[in-house]
């Protein structure tokens, strides 16, 4: 009986770890896509856009609001009129896109 409980516990822990890994990958992908979108809005070249996307991914270490704050500050500094609503909508849109991409990749 104890072995059955331990097996269920292990499966539950494995599923939790897998789900956490997926959430991390989806978040990182969303932030990269978001960084590339923002870089295009800011008029960055290909190399600068890639570096900017990496900076957006790194900003997520302080949390999702830090990503928003970075974009808001960068748009304001560049004097680009992008509302909070537009930025947050793009964040949601690209989260869905990132999830679709990651889920397709994991099914291969």
C-alpha positions as CSV (number, residue, x, y, z in Angstrom):
1,X,0.0,0.0,0.0
2,X,2.8,2.4,0.8
3,X,4.4,1.7,-2.5
4,X,1.3,2.8,-4.3
5,X,1.2,6.0,-2.4
6,X,4.9,6.7,-3.1
7,X,4.3,6.0,-6.8
8,X,1.4,8.5,-7.0
9,X,3.5,11.0,-5.0
10,X,6.4,10.6,-7.4
11,X,4.1,11.0,-10.5
12,X,2.6,14.1,-9.0
13,X,6.0,15.6,-8.3
14,X,7.2,14.7,-11.8
15,X,4.1,16.3,-13.4
16,X,4.6,19.4,-11.2
17,X,8.3,19.7,-12.3
18,X,7.3,19.2,-16.0
19,X,4.5,21.9,-15.7
20,X,7.0,24.3,-14.1
21,X,9.5,23.7,-16.8
22,X,6.8,24.4,-19.5
23,X,5.7,27.6,-17.7
24,X,9.4,28.8,-17.6
25,X,9.9,28.0,-21.3
26,X,6.6,29.7,-22.3
27,X,7.5,32.8,-20.2
28,X,11.0,33.1,-21.7
29,X,9.6,32.6,-25.2
30,X,6.9,35.2,-24.6
31,X,9.5,37.7,-23.4
32,X,11.8,37.1,-26.4
33,X,8.9,37.6,-28.8
34,X,7.9,40.7,-26.8
35,X,11.4,42.0,-26.9
36,X,11.6,41.5,-30.7
37,X,8.2,43.3,-31.1
38,X,9.3,46.2,-28.9
39,X,12.7,46.4,-30.7
40,X,10.9,46.7,-34.1
41,X,8.6,49.4,-32.6
42,X,11.8,51.2,-31.4
43,X,13.4,50.8,-34.8
44,X,16.3,48.6,-33.8
45,X,18.4,46.7,-36.3
46,X,18.6,42.9,-36.3
47,X,21.6,42.6,-34.0
48,X,20.3,45.3,-31.7
49,X,16.9,43.7,-31.7
50,X,18.3,40.4,-30.6
51,X,20.2,42.1,-27.8
52,X,17.1,44.0,-26.7
53,X,15.1,40.8,-26.7
54,X,17.7,39.2,-24.4
55,X,17.5,42.2,-22.1
56,X,13.7,41.8,-21.9
57,X,14.1,38.1,-21.1
58,X,16.6,39.1,-18.4
59,X,14.2,41.7,-17.0
60,X,11.7,38.9,-16.2
61,X,14.1,37.7,-13.4
62,X,12.5,40.6,-11.4
63,X,9.0,39.5,-12.4
64,X,6.5,40.1,-15.2
65,X,5.8,43.6,-14.0
66,X,9.5,44.4,-14.5
67,X,9.1,43.4,-18.1
68,X,6.2,45.8,-18.5
69,X,8.1,48.5,-16.6
70,X,11.1,48.1,-18.9
71,X,9.0,48.4,-22.1
72,X,7.0,51.3,-20.6
73,X,10.3,53.1,-19.7
74,X,11.9,52.4,-23.1
75,X,8.9,53.5,-25.1
76,X,8.7,56.7,-23.0
77,X,12.4,57.4,-23.4
78,X,12.1,57.0,-27.2
79,X,9.0,59.3,-27.1
80,X,6.9,56.5,-28.7
81,X,3.2,56.7,-27.8
82,X,2.2,53.2,-26.8
83,X,-0.5,53.0,-24.1
84,X,-0.3,50.6,-21.2
85,X,-3.3,48.8,-22.7
86,X,-1.4,48.2,-26.0
87,X,1.7,46.9,-24.2
88,X,-0.3,44.6,-21.9
89,X,-2.5,43.4,-24.8
90,X,0.7,42.5,-26.7
91,X,2.1,40.7,-23.6
92,X,-1.1,38.6,-23.5
93,X,-1.2,38.0,-27.2
94,X,2.4,36.9,-27.3
95,X,2.0,34.7,-24.2
96,X,-0.7,32.7,-26.1
97,X,1.6,32.6,-29.2
98,X,4.5,31.4,-27.1
99,X,2.4,28.7,-25.4
100,X,1.3,27.4,-28.8
101,X,4.9,27.4,-30.1
102,X,6.2,25.5,-27.0
103,X,3.3,23.0,-27.0
104,X,3.9,22.3,-30.7
105,X,7.7,21.8,-30.0
106,X,7.0,19.4,-27.1
107,X,4.7,17.2,-29.2
108,X,7.5,16.5,-31.7
